[in-house]
Amino acid sequence: MTPGCADRAHLNNAGAALMTQGILETTVAHLELESRIGGYEAARTANDRFEAVYTSTAALIGASPGEIAIVDNATAAWHLAFESVPLKDGDVILTAEAEYATNYIMYLKTARERGVEIRVIPSDETGQLDVAALKDAVDERTGLISVSHVPTNGGLINPAAEIGAVARDAGVPFLLDACQSVGQLAVDVADIGCDFMTATGRKFLRAPRGTGFLYVRSEMLRDLEPPLIDMHGADWVEPDRYELRPTARRYETWEFNHAAVLGLGAAVDEALGWGIADIEDRVIRLGYLLRNRLVEAGFETYDIGHRLCAIVTTRVPGVEAPEVMDRLFEQGINVSVTPPSSTLIDARRRDLPDLIRLSPHYYNTEDELDGAVDALTTLRP
Ligand SMILES: Cc1ncc(COP(=O)(O)O)c(C=O)c1O
């Protein structure tokens, strides 16, 4: 049961999905326990359930529990991974056109501070990263391949497994930003062959806000030092020496939002319960259905790629996108706005304006999609 479905058509799952009653209760129950018996004491009583969050999260993405670090959001996960790759002067980062702003800002910072070069691999004729061009671009200077699986601004699914195969062949680390794909698509780190993968809880996973996780392939853990280490990530074993934890938990810090993490665990268990392959089938079908209905109603859609996911972008000509969002909200329909600055290179290349982003999840109905298209139609000047 999803309480939020009673009053609203929530088509902003790429922003933050609605929690189910079960996820909500798990989260609130732990907060209440903390208030009754104390935060440390509540944590002790829930210890087995915290461990289970790692087991479930690992199962969701085909990893082992020791390869998972639970952090506050996808950005934190991404930074921790990115900054532990020892990029140096002259190294090249290879990325995609639809790269997320936050990631690209870090490439620019690293380029300025460490003399690293950024190379954007062009898209193929469908709009996804051109794998042949990536293969040609990889050479002895390549220090990292870093790509968003699904960008924030549309239905594109970049070919993660093909990118992973190129990275493996070349022996180059591969960081996959799976923030918009985990929870809506089947994402398996062994199939993809990534070294790092980052995800958030609140989007398609339906977890509470302020949760996310990082996957680090176990072989990478031998050599990598996180940029931020505390007494949870390492043991202070001698006055002049510390030892990193053997698992990906070296990337975590001691303090975290225990209630939210248990909520994340409940969300992952629910996704596993539905079956991620079934979720993927349904969200992709709803995405295509919505695009078709928008086009039938005379709207343009802006999603590129070979196979498209449940993120759908459109606009109402003559009405600013933030105003469209506000007017739909008043009618009980949640959508969001994706500005050009969130994916600047792709937006400039395609001359994109602010777009309305509609992102259904498996719990949305076809009637809700029709209602959104009708509401957009009435807004047309
Ligand atoms: C592709 C992509 N990566 C990363 C992020 C950042 O996620 P978070 O806000 O959980 O840090 C987003 C957020 O929208 C995103 O769309």
The ligand as an ORCA input file, in Angstrom:
! r2SCAN-3c Opt
* xyz 0 1
  C      22.206     10.749    -12.990
  C      22.255     11.249    -11.578
  N      23.357     11.047    -10.842
  C      23.461     11.478     -9.576
  C      22.432     12.155     -8.970
  C      22.606     12.661     -7.573
  O      21.892     11.885     -6.663
  P      21.743     12.362     -5.142
  O      20.869     13.559     -5.163
  O      21.138     11.187     -4.418
  O      23.093     12.671     -4.633
  C      21.247     12.399     -9.687
  C      20.134     13.132     -9.046
  O      19.176     13.518     -9.642
  C      21.155     11.928    -11.025
  O      20.063     12.145    -11.753
*
